[in-house]
Amino acid sequence: MSPQLALWWCLVLLSALIPTGVSQMGIYEVDALIAFRDNLINPPDWTKNWDANLINPCPFLHITCDMADSRVIRMDLGNAGLSGSLAPELGVLSHLKYLELYGNNFSGLIPKELGNLTALVSLDLYQNNFTGNIPDSLGQLSNLLFLRLNNNSLSGSIPSSLTNIAGLQQLDLSYNDLTGEVPNNGSFSRFTPISFIGNINLCGSLVNQDCPGQAPFSSSSPGSTLSPPNEMAPPNQESKNRKVIILASAISAAVLVFLILGLTIIVCQNRKHSQDLPK
């Protein structure tokens, strides 16, 4: 076989393999979204647009793809009136950046497979009815900026792995049934008690609550709002002290003047009396 013919066959094979690989990933993503739909209770009519026979899910309503490679990058299904459980197959969507499922009626566990969505920037599952633990695998979401799981019925402790998400900018775990000590290291060091409010069984410096069996946290801990012991007196107190000092000085000066005047008068009277005596 001539070199030119061999090169031609290589190009033919390469051109055949590339579309096959891309379309195969698209089929996987179609299957994942169909599994998501099948887990819904009474799926809304618009999901009929989700055709399982397509080679990629880009035409699906409420789904956004990257135009360059036809991979799913957004699921915008907030406040969509959905109920049911989350399909673990969603973990296949490896290019997904925004998973917006807030304000629905989802229940059951948060699938640990969501930890495979390493491109994820925003995970919004708030205002649903999720139960069980927060998956430890979510600590693998190294690109995550926004994690909002508030207003569910999540229980158990907060995974320490979440503190490894270095770029995390917003965290909301409020109004769940979480328990145990709140981690205060890593990315959690920038958060305040408002991120954890409504979990009455949480403890630690970030929620200003001592943990059972542990020494009380110091006033210099991150969640403390106590003033330093050597703090200067408030301005109004200093003003009062200054007025008292001025008044006392004025009274002392007045008394001293009166004493000098009295002594002067006495001396003058004694001198005049001595002059009036017969010589």
C-alpha positions as CSV (number, residue, x, y, z in Angstrom):
1,M,0.0,0.0,0.0
2,S,1.4,3.4,-1.0
3,P,2.0,6.0,1.7
4,Q,-0.7,8.3,0.2
5,L,-3.3,5.6,0.3
6,A,-2.4,4.7,3.9
7,L,-2.8,8.3,4.9
8,W,-6.1,8.5,3.2
9,W,-7.4,5.5,5.1
10,C,-6.2,7.0,8.4
11,L,-8.1,10.2,7.7
12,V,-11.3,8.2,6.8
13,L,-11.1,6.2,10.1
14,L,-10.4,9.3,12.2
15,S,-13.3,11.2,10.7
16,A,-15.5,8.2,11.4
17,L,-14.4,7.8,15.0
18,I,-14.8,11.4,16.1
19,P,-18.5,11.9,15.4
20,T,-19.2,8.4,16.8
21,G,-17.6,9.4,20.1
22,V,-19.4,12.7,20.3
23,S,-22.7,11.2,19.4
24,Q,-22.2,8.4,21.9
25,M,-21.7,10.9,24.8
26,G,-24.8,12.7,23.6
27,I,-26.8,9.4,23.8
28,Y,-25.5,8.9,27.3
29,E,-26.8,12.4,28.3
30,V,-30.2,11.7,26.6
31,D,-30.5,8.5,28.6
32,A,-29.6,10.4,31.8
33,L,-32.3,13.0,31.3
34,I,-34.9,10.4,30.3
35,A,-34.1,8.6,33.6
36,F,-34.6,12.0,35.4
37,R,-38.0,12.4,33.7
38,D,-39.0,8.8,34.5
39,N,-38.4,9.5,38.2
40,L,-40.8,12.3,38.2
41,I,-44.4,11.9,39.6
42,N,-46.8,13.0,36.9
43,P,-44.3,14.6,34.6
44,P,-45.5,17.8,33.1
45,D,-46.6,17.9,29.4
46,W,-43.5,19.8,28.3
47,T,-41.4,16.8,29.1
48,K,-43.0,15.1,26.1
49,N,-40.5,17.2,24.1
50,W,-37.7,15.1,25.6
51,D,-37.3,12.5,22.8
52,A,-35.3,9.4,23.8
53,N,-34.5,8.8,20.1
54,L,-32.4,11.9,19.7
55,I,-28.6,11.7,19.5
56,N,-28.2,14.6,21.9
57,P,-30.5,16.4,24.4
58,C,-29.9,19.9,23.1
59,P,-33.5,20.3,21.7
60,F,-35.0,19.4,25.2
61,L,-37.0,22.2,26.8
62,H,-35.2,23.8,29.8
63,I,-31.9,22.2,28.8
64,T,-29.0,24.3,27.5
65,C,-26.0,22.8,25.6
66,D,-22.6,24.1,24.8
67,M,-22.8,24.9,21.1
68,A,-19.2,23.7,20.5
69,D,-19.7,20.1,21.5
70,S,-23.4,19.7,22.2
71,R,-22.9,18.8,25.8
72,V,-25.4,19.7,28.5
73,I,-24.3,22.7,30.6
74,R,-27.5,23.9,32.3
75,M,-30.7,22.4,33.7
76,D,-33.1,25.3,34.5
77,L,-36.0,23.6,36.3
78,G,-36.5,25.9,39.3
79,N,-40.1,26.5,40.4
80,A,-41.3,24.0,37.7
81,G,-43.8,22.2,39.9
82,L,-41.9,18.9,39.8
83,S,-42.1,16.1,42.3
84,G,-40.4,12.7,42.7
85,S,-36.8,11.7,43.4
86,L,-33.5,12.6,41.7
87,A,-32.2,9.9,39.3
88,P,-28.5,9.0,40.1
89,E,-28.0,9.0,36.3
90,L,-27.6,12.8,36.5
91,G,-24.0,12.1,37.5
92,V,-23.3,11.3,33.8
93,L,-23.7,15.0,32.9
94,S,-20.0,15.7,33.3
95,H,-20.1,19.1,31.6
96,L,-23.0,20.4,33.6
97,K,-22.3,23.8,35.2
98,Y,-25.8,24.8,36.6
99,L,-28.2,22.4,38.2
100,E,-31.2,24.6,39.2
101,L,-33.9,22.4,40.8
102,Y,-35.0,24.8,43.6
103,G,-38.6,25.5,44.6
104,N,-40.0,22.1,43.7
105,N,-41.3,19.1,45.6
106,F,-38.4,16.7,45.2
107,S,-38.0,14.1,48.0
108,G,-35.7,11.3,49.0
109,L,-32.0,11.4,49.1
110,I,-29.6,13.6,47.2
111,P,-27.7,11.2,45.0
112,K,-24.1,10.7,45.8
113,E,-23.4,10.6,42.0
114,L,-23.9,14.4,41.9
115,G,-20.3,14.5,43.2
116,N,-19.2,13.4,39.7
117,L,-20.4,16.7,38.2
118,T,-17.0,18.3,38.6
119,A,-17.7,21.2,36.2
120,L,-20.6,22.3,38.4
121,V,-20.6,26.0,39.4
122,S,-24.0,26.3,41.0
123,L,-26.0,23.5,42.8
124,D,-29.4,24.9,43.9
125,L,-31.7,22.3,45.5
126,Y,-33.2,24.6,48.1
127,Q,-36.9,24.6,49.0
128,N,-37.7,20.9,48.4
129,N,-38.2,17.9,50.6
130,F,-34.9,16.2,50.4
131,T,-34.1,13.9,53.4
132,G,-31.0,12.0,54.6
133,N,-27.4,13.1,54.8
134,I,-25.6,15.6,52.6
135,P,-23.4,13.4,50.4
136,D,-19.7,13.5,51.3
137,S,-19.0,13.3,47.6
138,L,-20.1,16.9,47.1
139,G,-16.7,17.9,48.4
140,Q,-15.3,16.8,45.0
141,L,-17.0,19.7,43.3
142,S,-13.9,21.8,43.1
143,N,-15.4,24.4,40.7
144,L,-18.5,25.0,42.8
145,L,-19.2,28.7,43.8
146,F,-22.8,28.4,45.0
147,L,-24.2,25.6,47.2
148,R,-27.7,26.2,48.4
149,L,-29.5,23.3,50.2
150,N,-31.6,25.3,52.6
151,N,-35.3,24.6,53.5
152,N,-35.2,20.8,53.1
153,S,-35.3,18.1,55.7
154,L,-31.6,17.0,55.6
155,S,-30.2,15.4,58.6
156,G,-26.9,14.1,60.0
157,S,-23.6,16.1,60.2
158,I,-22.1,18.5,57.8
159,P,-19.4,16.7,55.7
160,S,-16.0,18.1,56.4
161,S,-15.2,17.5,52.7
162,L,-17.2,20.6,51.9
163,T,-14.5,22.8,53.4
164,N,-12.1,21.7,50.6
165,I,-14.1,23.6,48.0
166,A,-11.7,26.5,47.9
167,G,-13.7,28.9,45.7
168,L,-17.1,28.4,47.5
169,Q,-18.6,31.9,47.7
170,Q,-22.1,31.2,49.0
171,L,-23.3,28.5,51.3
172,D,-26.8,28.1,52.6
173,L,-27.7,25.0,54.7
174,S,-30.3,26.8,56.8
175,Y,-33.6,25.4,58.0
176,N,-32.8,21.6,57.9
177,D,-32.3,19.1,60.7
178,L,-28.5,19.0,60.7
179,T,-26.6,18.0,63.8
180,G,-23.1,18.0,65.3
181,E,-20.2,20.5,65.1
182,V,-20.0,22.9,62.2
183,P,-16.5,22.8,60.6
184,N,-14.8,26.2,60.7
185,N,-11.7,25.6,58.6
186,G,-11.0,25.9,54.9
187,S,-13.7,27.7,52.9
188,F,-16.1,27.6,55.9
189,S,-14.0,30.2,57.7
190,R,-15.6,32.9,55.5
191,F,-19.2,32.1,56.4
192,T,-21.4,33.4,59.2
193,P,-24.1,31.9,61.4
194,I,-26.8,32.9,58.8
195,S,-25.6,30.0,56.6
196,F,-26.7,27.5,59.3
197,I,-29.6,29.2,61.0
198,G,-32.7,27.0,61.7
199,N,-30.6,23.9,62.6
200,I,-31.1,23.8,66.4
201,N,-28.8,20.8,67.0
202,L,-25.7,22.3,65.4
203,C,-22.9,23.5,67.6
204,G,-19.5,25.1,67.3
205,S,-17.9,28.6,67.0
206,L,-19.6,29.4,63.7
207,V,-23.1,29.1,65.3
208,N,-22.0,30.5,68.7
209,Q,-23.1,27.3,70.5
210,D,-20.9,25.1,72.7
211,C,-20.7,21.5,71.7
212,P,-21.5,18.9,74.5
213,G,-18.4,17.5,76.2
214,Q,-16.1,20.2,74.8
215,A,-14.5,23.2,76.3
216,P,-16.3,26.5,75.6
217,F,-14.9,28.2,72.5
218,S,-12.9,31.4,73.2
219,S,-14.2,34.9,72.5
220,S,-11.7,35.2,69.6
221,S,-13.3,32.4,67.7
222,P,-14.8,33.2,64.3
223,G,-18.4,33.2,65.4
224,S,-17.9,35.3,68.5
225,T,-19.1,38.9,68.8
226,L,-17.8,39.7,72.3
227,S,-15.8,42.8,72.8
228,P,-12.1,42.7,73.9
229,P,-11.7,43.1,77.7
230,N,-9.4,46.1,77.4
231,E,-11.6,48.0,75.0
232,M,-11.8,51.8,75.6
233,A,-14.8,53.3,77.4
234,P,-17.6,54.5,75.1
235,P,-17.4,58.2,74.0
236,N,-20.4,59.2,76.1
237,Q,-18.8,57.8,79.2
238,E,-15.6,59.7,78.5
239,S,-17.6,62.9,78.0
240,K,-19.3,62.4,81.4
241,N,-15.9,61.8,83.1
242,R,-14.4,65.0,81.5
243,K,-17.4,67.1,82.7
244,V,-16.9,65.8,86.3
245,I,-13.2,66.6,86.3
246,I,-13.9,70.2,84.9
247,L,-16.6,70.8,87.5
248,A,-14.4,69.6,90.4
249,S,-11.5,71.8,89.1
250,A,-13.8,74.8,89.0
251,I,-15.1,74.2,92.5
252,S,-11.5,73.8,93.8
253,A,-10.4,77.0,92.1
254,A,-13.4,78.9,93.5
255,V,-12.7,77.7,97.1
256,L,-9.0,78.6,96.7
257,V,-10.0,82.2,95.6
258,F,-12.4,82.6,98.5
259,L,-9.7,81.4,100.9
260,I,-7.2,83.9,99.5
261,L,-9.7,86.7,99.7
262,G,-10.6,85.8,103.2
263,L,-7.0,85.8,104.3
264,T,-6.4,89.1,102.6
265,I,-9.3,90.7,104.4
266,I,-8.2,89.4,107.7
267,V,-4.6,90.6,107.2
268,C,-5.8,94.1,106.2
269,Q,-8.1,94.4,109.2
270,N,-5.3,93.3,111.6
271,R,-2.9,95.9,110.0
272,K,-5.5,98.7,110.3
273,H,-6.3,97.7,113.9
274,S,-2.7,97.9,114.8
275,Q,-2.4,101.4,113.3
276,D,-5.4,102.6,115.2
277,L,-3.9,101.7,118.6
278,P,-2.4,104.6,120.7
279,K,1.3,105.0,120.4
